[in-house]
Amino acid sequence: MKYALPIVMLCLSGCAVMEQIERPNPAGSAPGAAEAQSPPSSARTVEDFDTTTAAERTAAATPSSGGRKLGETIASLGDPTVPGFWVTTDLVDVETPGRVTDLSGNNSVEVTLLPGTNGSARVSLAALRLLNAPLTDLVELNVFAN
């Protein structure tokens, strides 16, 4: 019982660190991110959370081809309250412009690649929607640096 308070304090400090890790802030680096707005606190639907404009989606859906392939990753939906087109991945050490494609190469999205910290990749809601990927599934992606 005498160790309960230190254990609770340790857990709470770990939660604060994880919140910082899991919330990428790619504003200004992804297509349209400078204008991207966080969803309203009343957001409940996918459309409410995806605050990107049609012009931003068009720009992100027509990425440059080529680039250097960094590898493949399996990703899940990231924090839907963080706007823009981004992917957190251990395949980069610094924020990098890039793109991701589904394994077929049929769907491609220009994104900001953000360093991952825990071995798992996360993809923004807007990017997953442009990839036509199920939001609740793990998605296999090819990752390219521009």
N, C-alpha and C positions, 0 to 999 in steps of 0.2 A: 504494500500500500504506500510505503514511503517513496517509492520510485514512480508513482503514478503521475505526479505533476511534471517531473523532468521528461517523461516519455511523451506526455501530451504536448509539452512545449516543443520538443524535438519534431513531433509530427506536424505541428502547425507551421514551424519554420520550413519544413520540407515542402509543405503545400504552397507556401509563398514562393519558394524557388521554382517549383514546377509550373506555377502560373506564369512566371516570367519566361520560362523555357517554352511553354506551349503556345504563347501568343506572339507570333511573328508580327513585325511592324514594317511591312514592305512599302509603306506610303512613299510615293515619289519615284519608285523604281519599276513597278509593273506598269504595263500599258493602262493608262487611265487612272492609276493609283492616286495621283495627286488630287484628282477630283473625287475619288471614291469616298463615299460616306458610310459610316457605320450604320447598321440597321437600327431602326427605332426599338426602344425597349418593349414595345407592344408586338414585335415581330413574332409570328407563329408559323408562317408557311415558307416554303422554299423561296417563293417570289419575294416575300417580305425580307428575307435575309440576304438575297442576292441583289445588292444595290447598284450593280454595274449597269451602265447605259447600253443601249443598242449599239452605239458607235464604239464603245469600249470593247464590247463582245466581238464586233466585226473586226476590229484591229487585232485583238488577241487570237482570233480564229484564223487569221491569215499570216502566220509567222513566217519568218525567213526560213529557207531550207538550208540544209548543210549544218555547219557547226561541228563541234567535236563531241562524239558520243562518249558520255561519262559512264554509262552502264544502264542496267535495268534495276528497277526497284518495285517493291510491292507497297502500295500506299492506301491510306484510308482518308476519310474526310477529316480535315482540320477544323479549327475553330470557326464555325459559320458566322461569328460576329466580326471577324477580321475581313474587311473588304479587299477586293482586288484579285489578281491572278498570281498565285504564288505556290511554291512547293518547298517544304522543308525536307532536306535529305542529307544523309551523311556523305553523299557523293561530292559535296563542295565544302570548302573550309571558310569561304567568304561569300558574301552576297554577290550573285552573278546573274546577268541576264541570260536567259536560256529558253528552252522549249521542252515540252514533253509530248510524247505520242503514245497512243495505245499500241500494243504489240503488233497489231496488223498494219500500223502506219497510216490507217485511214483517217484518224482524227488526231489533230495536232493543235497545241495551244502555246502561245508565247507567254512565258511566266518569269517571275523573279525566283531564282533558286536561292534558298536560304539555308545556312548550315543547320543540319539536324544535330540532335544531342543524345538521342536515346536509341539509335539503331532502327527506328521506324520512320517511314516517310509519311507526311501529311500533305494533303492537297486542298487548296481553297475550294469553297463551294462553287464559285463562278467557274473555275477551271474544270472541275469535275462535270459541271453541266455542259460545257462546250465539248468535252470529250465524249459526251453521251454515255457516261459511266453511271452505274447504279450508285446512289449516294450511301447505301448501307453495306456495300460490298468492299472487299479488298480488291484493288485494281493494279494490274501489272502494267508498268510504264517504262518506256525508253526515255532516258534523260540526256539532253544535249545542252552544252554550253555554247552560246553564240560567240 
